[in-house]
Amino acid sequence: MIDLEILLYLIVANIIGFIFMGIDKRKAKKGEWRLPERTLWGIAILGGAIGSLLGMKTFRHKTKHRSFVIGLPLIIIFQVVFFVYINVFLS
C-alpha cells in the first residue's frame, strides 16, 4: 500500500504541475517572460506528470510541442510502473 507521505507528495507535485502550466500559458499570452521548459519537465519528472498533462490539456499549452505530447504520457507510464514495482515487489 502506498504511504500517506508519498500520496501527499504526489498530490502536491501534480497540483504544482497543473498550476505551472497555467502560469506559463498566461505569460505566453501576455508576451511576458516564460518559465523555462526544464522547470516544467522537472516538475513532471519529480512526480507531477499527471497534473502537468492535465494542465497542458486544460490550458491548451504545449500541445503542439511533440516532446510534451509524447513525453508526458511516457513519464506517467514510467512512474506508474515504478510505483507499482516498488509497492508490489519491494513491500
N, CA, C and O atoms as CSV, one atom per row, in Angstrom:
chain,resi,resn,atom,element,x,y,z
A,1,MET,N,N,0.846,-1.184,0.000
A,1,MET,CA,C,0.000,0.000,0.000
A,1,MET,C,C,0.888,1.243,0.000
A,1,MET,O,O,1.963,1.251,0.600
A,2,ILE,N,N,0.436,2.263,-0.663
A,2,ILE,CA,C,1.220,3.496,-0.787
A,2,ILE,C,C,1.170,4.279,0.529
A,2,ILE,O,O,0.115,4.417,1.148
A,3,ASP,N,N,2.317,4.779,0.935
A,3,ASP,CA,C,2.396,5.566,2.172
A,3,ASP,C,C,1.652,6.887,2.012
A,3,ASP,O,O,1.570,7.449,0.920
A,4,LEU,N,N,1.120,7.358,3.116
A,4,LEU,CA,C,0.401,8.625,3.118
A,4,LEU,C,C,1.301,9.780,2.696
A,4,LEU,O,O,0.860,10.687,1.991
A,5,GLU,N,N,2.564,9.751,3.127
A,5,GLU,CA,C,3.507,10.821,2.781
A,5,GLU,C,C,3.766,10.863,1.277
A,5,GLU,O,O,3.835,11.937,0.679
A,6,ILE,N,N,3.908,9.677,0.668
A,6,ILE,CA,C,4.135,9.612,-0.771
A,6,ILE,C,C,2.907,10.104,-1.521
A,6,ILE,O,O,3.025,10.853,-2.491
A,7,LEU,N,N,1.739,9.691,-1.078
A,7,LEU,CA,C,0.495,10.126,-1.707
A,7,LEU,C,C,0.343,11.645,-1.616
A,7,LEU,O,O,-0.012,12.295,-2.599
A,8,LEU,N,N,0.608,12.200,-0.454
A,8,LEU,CA,C,0.529,13.640,-0.269
A,8,LEU,C,C,1.534,14.358,-1.169
A,8,LEU,O,O,1.204,15.372,-1.785
A,9,TYR,N,N,2.759,13.833,-1.247
A,9,TYR,CA,C,3.779,14.405,-2.124
A,9,TYR,C,C,3.299,14.423,-3.577
A,9,TYR,O,O,3.430,15.436,-4.264
A,10,LEU,N,N,2.743,13.298,-4.042
A,10,LEU,CA,C,2.282,13.217,-5.430
A,10,LEU,C,C,1.122,14.175,-5.699
A,10,LEU,O,O,1.048,14.776,-6.771
A,11,ILE,N,N,0.236,14.315,-4.746
A,11,ILE,CA,C,-0.887,15.253,-4.912
A,11,ILE,C,C,-0.351,16.672,-5.054
A,11,ILE,O,O,-0.765,17.405,-5.953
A,12,VAL,N,N,0.567,17.064,-4.175
A,12,VAL,CA,C,1.137,18.410,-4.224
A,12,VAL,C,C,1.921,18.620,-5.521
A,12,VAL,O,O,1.792,19.664,-6.159
A,13,ALA,N,N,2.733,17.635,-5.914
A,13,ALA,CA,C,3.526,17.751,-7.146
A,13,ALA,C,C,2.629,17.920,-8.360
A,13,ALA,O,O,2.950,18.696,-9.261
A,14,ASN,N,N,1.511,17.205,-8.400
A,14,ASN,CA,C,0.602,17.307,-9.538
A,14,ASN,C,C,-0.176,18.618,-9.542
A,14,ASN,O,O,-0.455,19.167,-10.607
A,15,ILE,N,N,-0.520,19.114,-8.386
A,15,ILE,CA,C,-1.161,20.437,-8.308
A,15,ILE,C,C,-0.193,21.501,-8.812
A,15,ILE,O,O,-0.582,22.394,-9.564
A,16,ILE,N,N,1.065,21.403,-8.398
A,16,ILE,CA,C,2.081,22.357,-8.859
A,16,ILE,C,C,2.266,22.258,-10.375
A,16,ILE,O,O,2.356,23.279,-11.057
A,17,GLY,N,N,2.324,21.032,-10.905
A,17,GLY,CA,C,2.455,20.849,-12.354
A,17,GLY,C,C,1.309,21.484,-13.109
A,17,GLY,O,O,1.522,22.138,-14.130
A,18,PHE,N,N,0.097,21.299,-12.620
A,18,PHE,CA,C,-1.091,21.887,-13.243
A,18,PHE,C,C,-1.025,23.414,-13.214
A,18,PHE,O,O,-1.246,24.077,-14.228
A,19,ILE,N,N,-0.720,23.959,-12.038
A,19,ILE,CA,C,-0.663,25.412,-11.871
A,19,ILE,C,C,0.428,26.033,-12.739
A,19,ILE,O,O,0.212,27.074,-13.361
A,20,PHE,N,N,1.595,25.400,-12.783
A,20,PHE,CA,C,2.696,25.961,-13.575
A,20,PHE,C,C,2.379,25.971,-15.059
A,20,PHE,O,O,2.808,26.881,-15.768
A,21,MET,N,N,1.641,24.986,-15.546
A,21,MET,CA,C,1.225,25.009,-16.957
A,21,MET,C,C,0.299,26.197,-17.197
A,21,MET,O,O,0.395,26.863,-18.228
A,22,GLY,N,N,-0.590,26.460,-16.257
A,22,GLY,CA,C,-1.494,27.605,-16.383
A,22,GLY,C,C,-0.751,28.933,-16.322
A,22,GLY,O,O,-1.050,29.855,-17.081
A,23,ILE,N,N,0.210,29.025,-15.424
A,23,ILE,CA,C,1.009,30.251,-15.302
A,23,ILE,C,C,1.794,30.503,-16.577
A,23,ILE,O,O,1.829,31.628,-17.076
A,24,ASP,N,N,2.426,29.456,-17.110
A,24,ASP,CA,C,3.230,29.630,-18.316
A,24,ASP,C,C,2.353,29.999,-19.506
A,24,ASP,O,O,2.768,30.802,-20.342
A,25,LYS,N,N,1.161,29.439,-19.602
A,25,LYS,CA,C,0.236,29.790,-20.686
A,25,LYS,C,C,-0.180,31.250,-20.577
A,25,LYS,O,O,-0.215,31.966,-21.577
A,26,ARG,N,N,-0.494,31.690,-19.368
A,26,ARG,CA,C,-0.893,33.087,-19.180
A,26,ARG,C,C,0.241,34.025,-19.567
A,26,ARG,O,O,0.014,35.044,-20.219
A,27,LYS,N,N,1.450,33.684,-19.171
A,27,LYS,CA,C,2.612,34.508,-19.524
A,27,LYS,C,C,2.837,34.515,-21.032
A,27,LYS,O,O,3.213,35.544,-21.596
A,28,ALA,N,N,2.614,33.393,-21.684
A,28,ALA,CA,C,2.779,33.315,-23.136
A,28,ALA,C,C,1.768,34.231,-23.837
A,28,ALA,O,O,2.112,34.925,-24.794
A,29,LYS,N,N,0.540,34.226,-23.363
A,29,LYS,CA,C,-0.490,35.073,-23.966
A,29,LYS,C,C,-0.178,36.557,-23.807
A,29,LYS,O,O,-0.480,37.362,-24.688
A,30,LYS,N,N,0.432,36.913,-22.671
A,30,LYS,CA,C,0.739,38.316,-22.393
A,30,LYS,C,C,2.086,38.747,-22.960
A,30,LYS,O,O,2.451,39.919,-22.875
A,31,GLY,N,N,2.829,37.799,-23.541
A,31,GLY,CA,C,4.140,38.119,-24.090
A,31,GLY,C,C,5.180,38.396,-23.017
A,31,GLY,O,O,6.162,39.096,-23.262
A,32,GLU,N,N,4.966,37.854,-21.841
A,32,GLU,CA,C,5.880,38.067,-20.721
A,32,GLU,C,C,6.966,37.004,-20.685
A,32,GLU,O,O,6.946,36.045,-21.457
A,33,TRP,N,N,7.922,37.193,-19.766
A,33,TRP,CA,C,8.968,36.217,-19.530
A,33,TRP,C,C,8.319,34.908,-19.123
A,33,TRP,O,O,7.395,34.892,-18.309
A,34,ARG,N,N,8.804,33.807,-19.691
A,34,ARG,CA,C,8.188,32.495,-19.503
A,34,ARG,C,C,8.998,31.621,-18.553
A,34,ARG,O,O,10.174,31.869,-18.284
A,35,LEU,N,N,8.329,30.601,-18.064
A,35,LEU,CA,C,9.017,29.588,-17.261
A,35,LEU,C,C,9.888,28.753,-18.195
A,35,LEU,O,O,9.453,28.403,-19.292
A,36,PRO,N,N,11.098,28.432,-17.783
A,36,PRO,CA,C,11.936,27.565,-18.621
A,36,PRO,C,C,11.284,26.188,-18.784
A,36,PRO,O,O,10.674,25.659,-17.854
A,37,GLU,N,N,11.426,25.624,-19.979
A,37,GLU,CA,C,10.865,24.286,-20.206
A,37,GLU,C,C,11.469,23.272,-19.251
A,37,GLU,O,O,10.796,22.323,-18.849
A,38,ARG,N,N,12.723,23.461,-18.884
A,38,ARG,CA,C,13.345,22.490,-17.955
A,38,ARG,C,C,12.634,22.510,-16.599
A,38,ARG,O,O,12.624,21.498,-15.898
A,39,THR,N,N,12.044,23.637,-16.221
A,39,THR,CA,C,11.263,23.699,-14.979
A,39,THR,C,C,10.007,22.850,-15.114
A,39,THR,O,O,9.666,22.089,-14.209
A,40,LEU,N,N,9.319,22.982,-16.244
A,40,LEU,CA,C,8.100,22.198,-16.471
A,40,LEU,C,C,8.428,20.705,-16.519
A,40,LEU,O,O,7.699,19.886,-15.959
A,41,TRP,N,N,9.523,20.357,-17.186
A,41,TRP,CA,C,9.957,18.955,-17.229
A,41,TRP,C,C,10.360,18.464,-15.847
A,41,TRP,O,O,10.034,17.340,-15.466
A,42,GLY,N,N,11.058,19.291,-15.101
A,42,GLY,CA,C,11.499,18.897,-13.762
A,42,GLY,C,C,10.332,18.559,-12.861
A,42,GLY,O,O,10.370,17.566,-12.134
A,43,ILE,N,N,9.299,19.378,-12.903
A,43,ILE,CA,C,8.101,19.120,-12.098
A,43,ILE,C,C,7.471,17.792,-12.511
A,43,ILE,O,O,7.083,16.990,-11.662
A,44,ALA,N,N,7.374,17.568,-13.814
A,44,ALA,CA,C,6.781,16.320,-14.310
A,44,ALA,C,C,7.596,15.111,-13.864
A,44,ALA,O,O,7.037,14.118,-13.401
A,45,ILE,N,N,8.904,15.195,-14.004
A,45,ILE,CA,C,9.773,14.069,-13.651
A,45,ILE,C,C,9.740,13.799,-12.152
A,45,ILE,O,O,9.846,12.647,-11.729
A,46,LEU,N,N,9.596,14.831,-11.357
A,46,LEU,CA,C,9.589,14.665,-9.898
A,46,LEU,C,C,8.220,14.266,-9.337
A,46,LEU,O,O,7.989,14.358,-8.131
A,47,GLY,N,N,7.318,13.825,-10.214
A,47,GLY,CA,C,6.042,13.288,-9.749
A,47,GLY,C,C,4.817,14.061,-10.189
A,47,GLY,O,O,3.697,13.650,-9.884
A,48,GLY,N,N,4.991,15.174,-10.901
A,48,GLY,CA,C,3.856,15.990,-11.294
A,48,GLY,C,C,3.419,15.826,-12.740
A,48,GLY,O,O,2.825,16.737,-13.316
A,49,ALA,N,N,3.706,14.676,-13.328
A,49,ALA,CA,C,3.408,14.474,-14.750
A,49,ALA,C,C,1.912,14.468,-15.043
A,49,ALA,O,O,1.481,15.019,-16.056
A,50,ILE,N,N,1.127,13.863,-14.186
A,50,ILE,CA,C,-0.320,13.810,-14.429
A,50,ILE,C,C,-0.907,15.215,-14.368
A,50,ILE,O,O,-1.696,15.595,-15.234
A,51,GLY,N,N,-0.536,15.980,-13.365
A,51,GLY,CA,C,-1.017,17.361,-13.256
A,51,GLY,C,C,-0.539,18.210,-14.419
A,51,GLY,O,O,-1.282,19.052,-14.923
A,52,SER,N,N,0.696,17.996,-14.849
A,52,SER,CA,C,1.224,18.739,-15.993
A,52,SER,C,C,0.457,18.401,-17.258
A,52,SER,O,O,0.138,19.289,-18.049
A,53,LEU,N,N,0.159,17.120,-17.455
A,53,LEU,CA,C,-0.610,16.709,-18.631
A,53,LEU,C,C,-2.023,17.281,-18.584
A,53,LEU,O,O,-2.539,17.754,-19.596
A,54,LEU,N,N,-2.641,17.237,-17.416
A,54,LEU,CA,C,-3.984,17.823,-17.279
A,54,LEU,C,C,-3.950,19.332,-17.529
A,54,LEU,O,O,-4.856,19.882,-18.155
A,55,GLY,N,N,-2.898,20.000,-17.036
A,55,GLY,CA,C,-2.743,21.429,-17.289
A,55,GLY,C,C,-2.512,21.715,-18.761
A,55,GLY,O,O,-3.036,22.690,-19.300
A,56,MET,N,N,-1.730,20.866,-19.410
A,56,MET,CA,C,-1.468,21.025,-20.838
A,56,MET,C,C,-2.783,20.956,-21.622
A,56,MET,O,O,-3.021,21.762,-22.522
A,57,LYS,N,N,-3.626,19.991,-21.273
A,57,LYS,CA,C,-4.907,19.831,-21.969
A,57,LYS,C,C,-5.895,20.948,-21.595
A,57,LYS,O,O,-6.578,21.488,-22.465
A,58,THR,N,N,-5.968,21.288,-20.311
A,58,THR,CA,C,-6.915,22.304,-19.848
A,58,THR,C,C,-6.620,23.678,-20.438
A,58,THR,O,O,-7.519,24.372,-20.910
A,59,PHE,N,N,-5.347,24.057,-20.403
A,59,PHE,CA,C,-4.951,25.394,-20.854
A,59,PHE,C,C,-4.525,25.418,-22.321
A,59,PHE,O,O,-4.157,26.467,-22.851
A,60,ARG,N,N,-4.579,24.257,-22.972
A,60,ARG,CA,C,-4.115,24.116,-24.363
A,60,ARG,C,C,-2.721,24.719,-24.516
A,60,ARG,O,O,-2.468,25.570,-25.369
A,61,HIS,N,N,-1.845,24.245,-23.664
A,61,HIS,CA,C,-0.483,24.773,-23.610
A,61,HIS,C,C,0.506,23.663,-23.912
A,61,HIS,O,O,0.406,22.574,-23.347
A,62,LYS,N,N,1.452,23.922,-24.789
A,62,LYS,CA,C,2.482,22.973,-25.218
A,62,LYS,C,C,1.891,21.815,-26.016
A,62,LYS,O,O,2.542,20.782,-26.173
A,63,THR,N,N,0.678,21.970,-26.519
A,63,THR,CA,C,0.025,20.878,-27.245
A,63,THR,C,C,0.603,20.679,-28.646
A,63,THR,O,O,0.359,19.647,-29.271
A,64,LYS,N,N,1.355,21.640,-29.138
A,64,LYS,CA,C,1.993,21.495,-30.446
A,64,LYS,C,C,3.456,21.084,-30.314
A,64,LYS,O,O,4.150,20.892,-31.312
A,65,HIS,N,N,3.912,20.954,-29.080
A,65,HIS,CA,C,5.291,20.523,-28.824
A,65,HIS,C,C,5.290,19.002,-28.713
A,65,HIS,O,O,4.823,18.436,-27.725
A,66,ARG,N,N,5.813,18.364,-29.729
A,66,ARG,CA,C,5.806,16.906,-29.767
A,66,ARG,C,C,6.462,16.305,-28.518
A,66,ARG,O,O,6.033,15.265,-28.020
A,67,SER,N,N,7.499,16.971,-28.024
A,67,SER,CA,C,8.193,16.445,-26.847
A,67,SER,C,C,7.255,16.363,-25.645
A,67,SER,O,O,7.349,15.421,-24.858
A,68,PHE,N,N,6.357,17.328,-25.491
A,68,PHE,CA,C,5.411,17.299,-24.372
A,68,PHE,C,C,4.269,16.328,-24.646
A,68,PHE,O,O,3.851,15.591,-23.753
A,69,VAL,N,N,3.766,16.323,-25.869
A,69,VAL,CA,C,2.637,15.451,-26.221
A,69,VAL,C,C,3.008,13.980,-26.046
A,69,VAL,O,O,2.184,13.177,-25.610
A,70,ILE,N,N,4.232,13.634,-26.383
A,70,ILE,CA,C,4.689,12.249,-26.247
A,70,ILE,C,C,5.366,12.021,-24.893
A,70,ILE,O,O,5.171,10.981,-24.265
A,71,GLY,N,N,6.153,12.987,-24.453
A,71,GLY,CA,C,6.963,12.825,-23.251
A,71,GLY,C,C,6.183,12.712,-21.963
A,71,GLY,O,O,6.492,11.862,-21.128
A,72,LEU,N,N,5.177,13.551,-21.782
A,72,LEU,CA,C,4.425,13.494,-20.521
A,72,LEU,C,C,3.724,12.154,-20.332
A,72,LEU,O,O,3.814,11.581,-19.246
A,73,PRO,N,N,3.022,11.622,-21.353
A,73,PRO,CA,C,2.431,10.283,-21.153
A,73,PRO,C,C,3.483,9.200,-20.881
A,73,PRO,O,O,3.233,8.282,-20.100
A,74,LEU,N,N,4.652,9.297,-21.516
A,74,LEU,CA,C,5.708,8.320,-21.256
A,74,LEU,C,C,6.206,8.405,-19.810
A,74,LEU,O,O,6.458,7.384,-19.170
A,75,ILE,N,N,6.342,9.623,-19.311
A,75,ILE,CA,C,6.753,9.789,-17.912
A,75,ILE,C,C,5.703,9.193,-16.984
A,75,ILE,O,O,6.044,8.536,-16.000
A,76,ILE,N,N,4.426,9.419,-17.290
A,76,ILE,CA,C,3.350,8.863,-16.457
A,76,ILE,C,C,3.419,7.343,-16.447
A,76,ILE,O,O,3.310,6.725,-15.388
A,77,ILE,N,N,3.597,6.737,-17.613
A,77,ILE,CA,C,3.693,5.276,-17.693
A,77,ILE,C,C,4.871,4.785,-16.859
A,77,ILE,O,O,4.733,3.845,-16.076
A,78,PHE,N,N,6.019,5.416,-17.026
A,78,PHE,CA,C,7.200,5.025,-16.258
A,78,PHE,C,C,6.939,5.145,-14.758
A,78,PHE,O,O,7.274,4.240,-13.995
A,79,GLN,N,N,6.344,6.255,-14.336
A,79,GLN,CA,C,6.113,6.465,-12.907
A,79,GLN,C,C,5.117,5.456,-12.346
A,79,GLN,O,O,5.303,4.966,-11.233
A,80,VAL,N,N,4.068,5.141,-13.094
A,80,VAL,CA,C,3.095,4.153,-12.631
A,80,VAL,C,C,3.761,2.791,-12.478
A,80,VAL,O,O,3.589,2.119,-11.461
A,81,VAL,N,N,4.524,2.388,-13.496
A,81,VAL,CA,C,5.233,1.103,-13.423
A,81,VAL,C,C,6.201,1.096,-12.240
A,81,VAL,O,O,6.285,0.107,-11.511
A,82,PHE,N,N,6.922,2.185,-12.050
A,82,PHE,CA,C,7.879,2.292,-10.956
A,82,PHE,C,C,7.193,2.150,-9.597
A,82,PHE,O,O,7.655,1.388,-8.748
A,83,PHE,N,N,6.094,2.880,-9.386
A,83,PHE,CA,C,5.409,2.835,-8.096
A,83,PHE,C,C,4.742,1.489,-7.861
A,83,PHE,O,O,4.703,1.016,-6.726
A,84,VAL,N,N,4.220,0.866,-8.902
A,84,VAL,CA,C,3.643,-0.470,-8.747
A,84,VAL,C,C,4.748,-1.448,-8.367
A,84,VAL,O,O,4.577,-2.267,-7.464
A,85,TYR,N,N,5.873,-1.361,-9.054
A,85,TYR,CA,C,7.009,-2.234,-8.747
A,85,TYR,C,C,7.456,-2.066,-7.300
A,85,TYR,O,O,7.653,-3.049,-6.587
A,86,ILE,N,N,7.615,-0.823,-6.873
A,86,ILE,CA,C,8.059,-0.535,-5.500
A,86,ILE,C,C,7.057,-1.095,-4.501
A,86,ILE,O,O,7.448,-1.716,-3.514
A,87,ASN,N,N,5.777,-0.883,-4.746
A,87,ASN,CA,C,4.758,-1.283,-3.773
A,87,ASN,C,C,4.425,-2.768,-3.811
A,87,ASN,O,O,4.021,-3.329,-2.793
A,88,VAL,N,N,4.583,-3.407,-4.942
A,88,VAL,CA,C,4.240,-4.819,-5.031
A,88,VAL,C,C,5.446,-5.707,-4.735
A,88,VAL,O,O,5.344,-6.664,-3.966
A,89,PHE,N,N,6.577,-5.391,-5.341
A,89,PHE,CA,C,7.714,-6.297,-5.247
A,89,PHE,C,C,8.684,-5.976,-4.103
A,89,PHE,O,O,9.447,-6.845,-3.681
A,90,LEU,N,N,8.660,-4.768,-3.611
A,90,LEU,CA,C,9.601,-4.402,-2.541
A,90,LEU,C,C,8.909,-4.226,-1.194
A,90,LEU,O,O,9.551,-3.838,-0.218
A,91,SER,N,N,7.624,-4.501,-1.129
A,91,SER,CA,C,6.910,-4.364,0.149
A,91,SER,C,C,6.958,-5.631,0.953
A,91,SER,O,O,6.408,-5.686,2.052
